Amino acid sequence: MVLRRLIFTCFAIQLYFPFVWSEVVKPNQVPRSGRVNESASIESTLANLGFKCETASSGRQMCRGKVDAYPEPIRIFIPKNGRPGSRLVLHFHGNNIGPGGPRDSSFHFKNGSGDFGSWLDDASSNDVLVVPESLGETRTYDTLFKREALKDTAKNFSLLIGGLEDLLGSRITEIAISGHSAGYRAIGALGLARAAHPDSDLGRVSSVALFDAVYGRTNEVVSWLPHIKNRAGVFYCIYAQNGGTVTSGPGDQRSLNYWFKKNEGLIPVPHASDKAVSALSVMTTTADHMDVLKDTRYTDFLRLLQNDKLRKK
């Protein structure tokens, strides 16, 4: 009788054990809330979660939808191999203001202004690029990433990155952030939050790019630079000569140039020719403010992210 009960118990454990094991999170595996199919492409996974996917001009897929940790839609530009890597590029767009008055965030993706799929292709990049959309004059960014509430800013950034990891089913170890125009407000607040909370997920940011996006807040920009140096990352800052950022703040461009002169050669800045130049000067372009990402300028930033040899020079 005892033997019969023992055999029955072992048989029951064999039947039950696979179901128990399937709920265990294995070491080094990111929890996915049971939503991600490991064998599926990013596109099919996102489509199953309600994202609307379309083919961008480059032939890459762009999927738009919601993530739990962010109140507005996000746009995800997917690598052509359909698989996430360990680096994420996070871009903050500018104000939704154009000729004729306020517009929604689609304003930043028309007429080649946000052709991120093509720029990723031109840079031979397999990174996932994400653009969180913001309402109005970057109102959504300002609500989540505040200069006066740095602990909450760091927390909200962590929630966003965690939500993206959950969607992508992949651990993000390196983050590059970029911003155009008023996107500087988010990047500046995040820089101050990283300095105040160095052990937060903001420590994963290795590179920062500003496209006509400083507006006098040089102290916030400079707060990123020692960290970027320690991460052997990229700092890319370009002004539009006809834009408002060159003269919008006291010593704006001059302040950055002064910092670079004291730290010459600290961080390589790419030229359009894809050659490293000294970080002595901040670049300028004759392009209009709304065109500052075009004509290889954003591509140069993405290309430099791929070039580890140049970054460690």
C-alpha positions in Angstrom: 0.0 0.0 0.0 2.8 2.4 0.9 4.6 1.6 -2.3 1.5 2.2 -4.3 1.0 5.6 -2.7 4.6 6.5 -3.4 4.3 5.6 -7.0 1.1 7.6 -7.3 2.7 10.7 -5.6 5.7 10.6 -8.0 3.4 10.3 -11.0 1.4 13.3 -9.8 4.6 15.4 -9.3 5.7 14.6 -12.8 2.4 15.8 -14.2 2.4 19.0 -12.1 6.1 20.0 -12.2 6.2 21.3 -15.8 3.4 23.7 -15.1 5.1 24.9 -11.9 8.5 25.3 -13.7 6.9 27.3 -16.5 6.1 30.0 -14.1 9.6 30.3 -12.7 11.7 33.2 -14.0 15.1 31.8 -14.9 18.3 33.6 -14.0 19.2 36.5 -16.3 15.8 36.3 -17.9 13.7 39.5 -17.9 10.2 39.0 -16.6 7.7 39.6 -19.5 4.3 39.3 -17.7 3.7 36.2 -19.8 3.1 38.4 -22.8 6.2 37.8 -25.0 6.8 34.9 -27.3 10.5 34.2 -27.4 10.4 32.9 -30.9 8.3 35.7 -32.3 9.6 38.8 -34.1 9.2 42.2 -32.4 6.6 43.2 -35.0 4.4 40.1 -34.4 4.7 40.5 -30.7 3.7 44.2 -30.8 0.9 43.5 -33.2 -0.5 40.9 -30.8 -0.4 43.6 -28.1 -2.5 46.0 -30.2 0.2 48.1 -31.8 -0.5 49.3 -35.4 2.5 48.4 -37.6 3.3 49.8 -41.0 6.2 49.8 -43.4 8.3 52.9 -43.2 9.9 54.5 -46.3 13.1 52.5 -45.7 11.3 49.2 -45.7 11.6 48.9 -41.9 8.6 48.3 -39.8 7.4 51.1 -37.5 4.8 50.1 -34.8 2.8 52.6 -32.9 0.9 51.8 -29.7 0.8 52.2 -25.9 3.0 50.9 -23.1 1.7 50.8 -19.6 4.4 53.1 -18.1 3.7 56.0 -20.6 0.4 57.9 -21.1 0.7 58.6 -24.8 1.5 56.4 -27.9 5.1 55.5 -28.7 6.6 54.8 -32.0 9.0 51.8 -32.3 11.3 51.5 -35.3 12.2 47.8 -35.6 15.6 46.4 -36.9 15.4 44.6 -40.2 16.4 41.4 -38.5 13.3 41.7 -36.4 15.2 41.1 -33.1 16.1 43.6 -30.3 19.7 44.2 -29.4 21.1 45.4 -26.1 21.1 49.1 -27.0 18.1 51.3 -27.3 17.9 54.7 -29.0 15.3 57.0 -27.3 14.4 60.2 -29.1 12.4 63.2 -27.7 10.7 65.3 -30.4 10.0 69.1 -30.1 6.9 71.2 -29.7 3.8 70.2 -31.7 3.6 73.7 -33.1 3.8 74.5 -36.8 2.5 77.0 -39.3 -1.1 77.7 -38.6 -1.1 76.7 -34.9 -0.9 73.6 -32.7 -0.6 70.2 -34.3 -0.4 66.7 -33.0 2.9 64.8 -32.8 2.6 63.5 -36.3 3.9 66.9 -37.4 7.4 65.6 -36.4 7.2 62.6 -38.7 6.1 64.3 -42.0 8.1 65.6 -44.9 11.2 63.6 -43.9 11.5 65.3 -40.5 11.4 62.1 -38.6 12.5 59.5 -41.2 14.2 57.4 -38.6 13.9 54.2 -40.5 16.0 55.5 -43.4 18.5 57.1 -41.0 18.9 53.7 -39.2 19.5 52.0 -42.5 22.0 54.6 -43.7 23.9 54.1 -40.5 23.8 50.3 -40.8 22.2 50.2 -37.4 20.4 47.3 -35.8 19.3 49.3 -32.8 15.7 49.6 -31.8 14.7 53.3 -31.9 11.8 54.5 -29.8 10.0 57.9 -30.0 7.6 58.6 -27.1 5.0 61.1 -28.4 4.1 64.2 -26.3 1.1 66.4 -26.3 1.2 70.1 -27.0 4.4 71.9 -26.1 6.1 68.8 -24.9 3.5 68.7 -22.1 3.8 65.0 -21.6 7.6 65.1 -21.2 7.3 68.0 -18.8 4.9 66.1 -16.6 7.1 63.0 -16.3 10.6 64.5 -16.4 10.8 67.5 -14.1 13.8 69.5 -13.0 12.2 70.2 -9.7 11.3 66.6 -8.9 14.4 64.6 -9.8 13.5 61.5 -7.8 10.2 61.2 -9.6 12.0 61.9 -12.9 14.4 59.0 -12.3 11.5 56.8 -11.3 9.4 57.6 -14.4 12.4 57.0 -16.6 12.9 53.6 -15.0 9.2 52.7 -15.5 9.4 53.7 -19.2 12.5 51.6 -19.8 11.1 48.7 -17.9 7.9 48.8 -19.9 10.0 48.8 -23.1 12.0 45.8 -21.9 8.7 44.1 -21.2 7.5 44.8 -24.7 10.7 43.9 -26.5 11.5 40.8 -24.3 15.1 41.9 -24.0 17.4 43.4 -21.4 18.5 46.9 -22.4 22.1 47.5 -21.2 22.9 50.7 -23.1 20.7 53.7 -23.9 21.4 56.5 -26.3 19.0 59.5 -26.0 18.5 62.3 -28.5 16.3 65.4 -28.7 15.3 68.0 -31.2 14.2 71.5 -30.2 12.1 71.5 -27.1 13.0 67.8 -26.5 15.9 69.4 -24.6 13.7 69.9 -21.6 13.4 66.1 -21.0 17.1 65.5 -21.7 18.1 68.3 -19.3 15.9 67.1 -16.5 17.1 63.5 -17.0 20.7 64.7 -16.9 20.1 66.4 -13.5 18.2 63.3 -12.2 21.1 61.1 -13.3 23.6 63.2 -11.4 21.3 63.2 -8.3 20.5 59.5 -8.5 23.6 57.8 -10.1 22.4 54.3 -9.2 19.1 54.7 -11.1 18.5 53.3 -14.6 19.7 56.6 -16.0 23.2 55.1 -15.4 22.5 53.0 -18.5 22.5 56.1 -20.7 25.8 56.2 -22.5 25.3 58.8 -25.3 23.4 62.0 -25.8 22.6 64.0 -28.9 21.1 67.5 -29.1 19.7 68.8 -32.4 19.3 72.6 -32.1 18.2 71.8 -28.6 20.0 73.7 -25.8 18.2 77.0 -25.4 20.6 78.3 -22.7 20.4 75.4 -20.3 24.1 74.6 -20.6 24.4 73.5 -17.0 22.0 70.7 -17.7 23.9 69.6 -20.8 27.2 69.7 -19.0 25.8 67.5 -16.2 25.8 64.6 -18.7 29.3 65.0 -20.0 31.5 63.4 -17.2 29.1 60.4 -17.2 29.3 60.0 -21.0 33.1 60.1 -20.7 33.0 57.3 -18.1 30.7 55.2 -20.4 33.0 55.8 -23.4 29.9 57.2 -25.1 29.0 59.8 -27.7 28.1 63.5 -27.2 26.7 65.1 -30.3 25.5 68.7 -30.3 24.6 70.7 -33.4 23.1 74.1 -33.8 21.1 75.6 -36.7 22.6 79.0 -37.5 19.2 80.3 -38.3 17.5 78.7 -35.3 16.7 80.2 -32.0 19.1 78.2 -29.8 22.3 80.0 -30.7 21.3 83.3 -29.1 18.4 82.2 -26.8 20.4 82.0 -23.6 23.3 83.8 -21.9 26.5 82.3 -23.2 24.6 79.3 -24.7 27.0 78.1 -27.4 29.9 80.0 -25.9 29.5 78.2 -22.6 29.6 74.8 -24.3 32.7 75.9 -26.3 34.3 77.0 -23.0 33.7 73.7 -21.4 35.1 71.9 -24.4 38.3 74.0 -24.4 38.9 73.0 -20.8 38.3 69.3 -21.7 39.7 69.2 -25.2 39.5 65.8 -26.8 37.3 64.4 -24.1 34.5 63.1 -26.3 34.7 62.6 -30.1 32.2 64.4 -32.2 31.4 63.1 -35.7 31.7 65.2 -38.8 29.5 64.5 -41.9 32.5 62.8 -43.4 32.3 60.2 -40.5 35.7 61.2 -39.2 36.4 62.0 -35.6 37.2 65.6 -34.8 38.2 67.2 -31.6 35.4 67.9 -29.2 36.8 71.5 -29.0 33.8 73.0 -30.8 30.1 72.5 -31.1 28.9 72.0 -34.7 26.7 74.4 -36.6 24.7 73.9 -39.8 23.0 76.3 -42.2 20.0 74.0 -42.3 16.7 75.3 -41.0 15.6 74.4 -37.4 13.0 71.8 -38.6 15.5 70.3 -41.0 18.4 69.9 -38.6 18.0 66.1 -38.3 18.2 65.6 -42.0 21.0 65.3 -44.6 23.1 62.7 -42.6 23.1 64.7 -39.4 21.1 62.2 -37.4 22.6 59.4 -39.4 26.1 60.5 -38.3 25.0 60.2 -34.6 23.7 56.7 -35.2 26.8 55.7 -37.2 29.0 56.8 -34.4 27.1 54.7 -31.9 28.1 51.6 -34.0 31.8 52.6 -34.2 33.3 51.3 -30.9 36.9 52.0 -32.1 36.1 55.6 -32.7 34.2 56.0 -29.5 37.2 54.7 -27.4 39.7 56.9 -29.2 
